[in-house]
Amino acid sequence: FFFFIFIKKTNKIVINNNMTIKAIAKKDKMNDSIVSSFDFKVGSKSNYKVYLSASNQNANLGVSEVGYTNEKKEMNDVANYIQKRLESYGVKVYRNEYGDLNRWVADSTYLGVDLHIAIHSNASEEHLSYGIETWVNEPDSKTYSLASKIQNNLMSIYYKNEDSLANRGVKYAYGSLGEVNPNYVPFGILVEVAHHDYKDDAKWIVDNKEKIGNNIADSILEYFQ
């Protein structure tokens, strides 16, 4: 366990062992920020297991004129690339091939996976929203560090990566999402891979499913080393 208060953004920490870093922002005449926890692992295990939970929402239709069919089909395509990449590095991958949310989180826990990750695409009522977001349960979730890595790495390949509105950040479910709730899965993250009802986002997904899948897989591999 390691406790550290960041004073300057340029400060660096060399991590040689598994540890948790707790960070807090301080400034004169202002309230302290909330304490954020970041878990770091340095590959102490030889075999890792990941549960890929691709969306099963086949009624969520995307922008068909750019080739987006439905959320279930497109996100399972992305998950196929994630699985292929992870397995090429010796990671054991499980999938949510049947059942519902209750079955998936039960299977994930029973299998003792190191990561449960749900792969979705997003939508908005007005069909004008765009961008990427990643979900954890709360600010001090053990999954925050990996979620932040996934979010930042996906943004690096996103076509609007310099648009501040596109980076929707790491968001907190506070118990409302079963697949990130530690009461149901020990280590869960949900990724919203852009918006399937926004034309440019839908086209980006369709044209880059392999690139998106490999990017997410590489973030996982980097985290677990």
N, C-alpha and C positions, 0 to 999 in steps of 0.2 A: 504494500500500500504506500502511496506517495501523495503528499499534499503540496500543492504549489499555487502561489498567487501570481498571476501574470502582471508584470509591471509595464512591459513594453512589448509591442507586437514582434519586435526583432529578436526577443529572447528565444533560445532554442534549448531543447532537452534531448539528450541522447538516451534512448531506451534500449537496454540490453536484456531485460527480463520482463515477464508479465507484470503489469502493474495497472493501478487505477490512479488517474490524475484528477484532482478536484480543482476547478478554476473559478475565480471570482473576480469581477471587475470593480475597481475602487476609483473614486474621484472625489476631490475635495468638495465639500458642500453638497454632495449628492448621496443618495442612498446607495448602498452596495447592491450589486446585481444578485440574482439568484445564484446558488452554487451549482455548477455543472460538472458532471462526472464523465470521464472519458476512459474507457477500458482499452488497453493495448495488450495484444498477444504477440509472442515472438516464435510461434511455430513449435511449441513444446510437444504437440501431438504429431503422430505420423500418419494418422488416418482421420479425415474429416467427413462429416455427413451433412448434406444440405437438403432441405425439403422445399421444392419449387411448387408454389401454389399459384398457377396461372388462372386468370379470371375464367369463370364458367358462365358469364353473362352474354349469352348469344342473342339476346333481345336488344342489346346496346349497339345500335347501328352507327357506323361512321359515315364519313363523306364518300359516297360510292363513286363519284366521278373521278376520284384520284386512286380508286382501287381498294379502299378500306371496306372490308365486309362487316364483321361484327367483332366486339371486344374479345369474345372467347377465342375465335379463330386466330386473330392477329396476335394476341398476347401468348397464346400457346406456341405460335411460330417463334416469337421472341424467346420464350422459355426453352424451346428446342435448341436454340443456339447457346443459351446459357448452359444447358445440360451438357452439350457436346464439349464445350470449352472446359468446364469443370472436370468432367470425366477424363479428359485428355491429361489432366494433372493428378489423376488418382483420387479425386473426390467422389464419394458415394452419393448419388443423387436419387431422391425419391420424388414422386409426382402425385398431385391430387387428381388421379384419373377417374375417380368415382366418388359418390357421396356428396355431402354438403359441408358447410363451415365446421359444424360440430365434429364431423368425422375427420376432417383435415387436421384440426388442432389436436384431436385425440391421437391420431396416427403419428403426428409430428412428435408429440410428447413421448408416446410409447417407444418410438424408434430412437429416441435420445439424440436427435440431430443437434449439430452445433449452430445451425441457422435455419430459421423458417422465413422464407421471403415470398411475399405475395406480389404478383406482377399484374398490374392493371393499366388501362388508359382512362383518361378523365373526360368529363363533359360538364357543360354549364347550361343553365336554363336559357340564357340569351344567346348561346353558341358563339360568344365573342371572346371567351377566355382562352388563353394559350399558356404554354410553359410546362415545367416539370416540378413535381413536388414529391417528397418522401416522408413517410409517417413512422413515428415511434410512439410510445405510450405517453411519455412525459419528459421534461427537460433533463432529468437525471437518469433516464433509462440507460441500461448497459449497452443498448444497441445504438446510442446516439453517434458514436464515433464512426461506425461502419455506415450508418445512414447518411451522415455528412459526407463521407468519402464517395458513396454512390451518387448522391445529389451533385456534388461538385464535378465528378468525372463525367456524368451524363451531360451536364451543362457545357462541358468543354467540347462536346461534339454536336451540340444542339445548334440549329441554324440561326437562332436568335440569341446567341450566347452573350452578346454585349447589351442586351435589353434587360434592364433591371427588373421589369415586370415579369419577364419570362422565368427568372429564377425564383420560384415560389417557396423554396427553402425546405427545411426540415420542420414538419408540423407535428402537433401533439394531440393524440386522440383522447387522452384522459379516460380510458376504459371503454370508449365507444367502438373500437375496432378489435374484434376478437383475435385477429392474427398478429397483433402487436401487443396485446395485453399479457403481461407476465403471469397473470393468474391462469392463463390457458396455454401459452407457449413461453418457454424460458427465454428465448432470444429471437424475437420476431420483428420484421420490418415489412412495410408495404410501400411499393413504388408506383407512382402514377406517371407512366411514360407518355407525357404530353396529352393533348386533347383530341379525341377522335372526331369530335363534332366541329372542329376548327380546321378549315381546308388545308392551310399550310402545315399545321401540326400533323394532320392525318397523312398527308403526302410524305412528310419527313419520316413518319413511322414506317409506312409501306416501303419506302425506298431504302430504309436503313435498318431493317430488322436484325440482320446479322451483326452489323456494327453496334447496335444498341445492346444486343444480347452479349456480345463479347466484352463490351465495356462494363456491363454489370458484373459479369463473371470475373473480369480482371480486378475489379474493386474488391470482390470477395476474396480472391486469391492473394491480393496485396495485404488485406487485413489479417488473414490467417497465416500469411507467409508460407 
